[in-house]
Amino acid sequence: MGIAEADQALLLWFNGLSGHFRPLDFLMRGFATDYLLPVSLALSLLGLWFMSPRERSQKAVICAGIALGLANFFVKMMNLVYFRPRPFSELELNLLFYRPHDSSFPSNAAAVGFAFAVGVCLFYPKASWVFFVLASLFALSRVYVGIHYPFDILGGAAIGALAACISWLILKTFDRYLSRVLELARRFYLA
Amino acid sequence: MALEYVAFTFFACVAVLQFVAARNDLRGLSFFRSRRAVYVFSGLVLSSSFAWFFLSEDRARPGLEGLQQFLLFGVAAVMAVAVTFLLSSLLNGRRLGSPHQNLTGLDALRETTFLRALRSALKEGDGDS
């Protein structure tokens, strides 16, 4: 069985779990929306800014923020050179969501979620479990509702992680300036 | 839709700010004297804002683009921080004193309000010059 066939088989198995238990379908549909988990991730980042140890949490927030921008950029670049049709346009499955028309690979949702999670983890691993849970729910729900293949979310997660690592490198390189910016923010009681 | 999103994220941000104020003992940022009251307020506002936004309409359909969401969330978060800092300063102004010398940044808000801390910092700056 090739990768494409395995990808399809896994999608059909996972999507096949839908349609049997209404509360689970309702929950997964909610998790898959463009708002619930992205807002939850952003709120978690806002809260992290105010948590102790301050400098570490604030650098984690900045790292995740830069990673978000980079991840979106990488996904947009990939979309210019490669288009993968959405699963609902090729397979008979139980679609629980609206029909997006952009490329299925890579998953922007997974890229964003894991950019946040890995970005936070690189500076503050203890705090990152919340972000990994939210990112995983976001990514998996998109497969459950039938708008992504499993490989799309793996690709998206890898892009998010890469973006976070690049963000971490940028912050380490400019650490001196970053510390000065945080010091200035501290003078105004914002950090 | 944009207005609903801003309202939702604004109240959710205020709730999160109150939660972290209680968790980190930032008394100058809390709206209430009692920590328990802050947690209850935070929980109620957060759950209400989510419930209102997601139950008022089916959100599993095309809406705001990613960049729009990013910008609108940014606006809502800045407004929430400003409102929280100002309101907590007004509510706690009489109860809390001036900041302790060796507490800097957000840590100073354990003992004082944002406006009082800012005023002290500006006075010190004038004193130096």
Contacts between the chains, C-beta under 8 A, distances in Angstrom:
chain1	res1	chain2	res2	distance
A	29	B	60	5.3
A	30	B	54	6.6
A	30	B	60	7.7
A	32	B	60	6.9
A	33	B	54	7.7
A	33	B	59	4.7
A	33	B	60	5.1
A	34	B	59	7.6
A	34	B	63	6.4
A	34	B	64	7.1
A	34	B	66	7.9
A	34	B	69	7.3
A	35	B	5	7.4
A	35	B	53	7.3
A	35	B	54	7.7
A	35	B	59	5.5
A	35	B	63	7.5
A	35	B	64	7.9
A	35	B	69	7.5
A	36	B	50	7.8
A	36	B	54	6.7
A	36	B	59	7.6
A	38	B	69	6.6
A	39	B	8	7.6
A	39	B	9	6.2
A	39	B	12	6.8
A	39	B	73	7.1
A	42	B	9	7.8
A	42	B	73	5.4
A	42	B	77	7.7
A	43	B	9	8.0
A	43	B	12	5.7
A	43	B	13	6.7
A	43	B	16	5.0
A	46	B	13	6.0
A	46	B	16	5.5
A	46	B	17	7.4
A	46	B	77	5.9
A	47	B	16	4.8
A	47	B	17	7.8
A	47	B	19	6.7
A	47	B	20	4.9
A	50	B	17	7.2
A	50	B	20	4.1
A	50	B	21	7.4
A	50	B	24	6.3
A	50	B	26	7.2
A	50	B	106	6.3
A	51	B	20	6.3
A	51	B	23	7.4
A	51	B	24	6.5
A	52	B	24	6.2
A	54	B	105	6.5
A	54	B	106	6.3
A	54	B	107	7.4
A	68	B	70	7.9
A	72	B	66	6.6
A	96	B	60	7.7
A	97	B	60	5.5
A	98	B	60	6.4
A	98	B	61	4.7
A	98	B	62	5.8
A	100	B	62	7.8
A	108	B	66	7.1
A	112	B	66	7.6
A	185	B	105	7.6
A	186	B	104	5.5
A	186	B	105	3.5
A	186	B	106	7.7
A	187	B	104	8.0
A	187	B	105	7.9
A	187	B	121	6.5
A	188	B	118	6.9
A	188	B	121	7.6
A	189	B	105	6.2
A	189	B	106	6.3
A	189	B	108	6.1
A	189	B	109	6.5
A	189	B	114	5.7
A	189	B	117	5.1
A	189	B	118	6.3
A	189	B	121	7.6
A	190	B	105	7.9
A	190	B	106	7.7
A	191	B	105	5.5
A	191	B	106	6.5
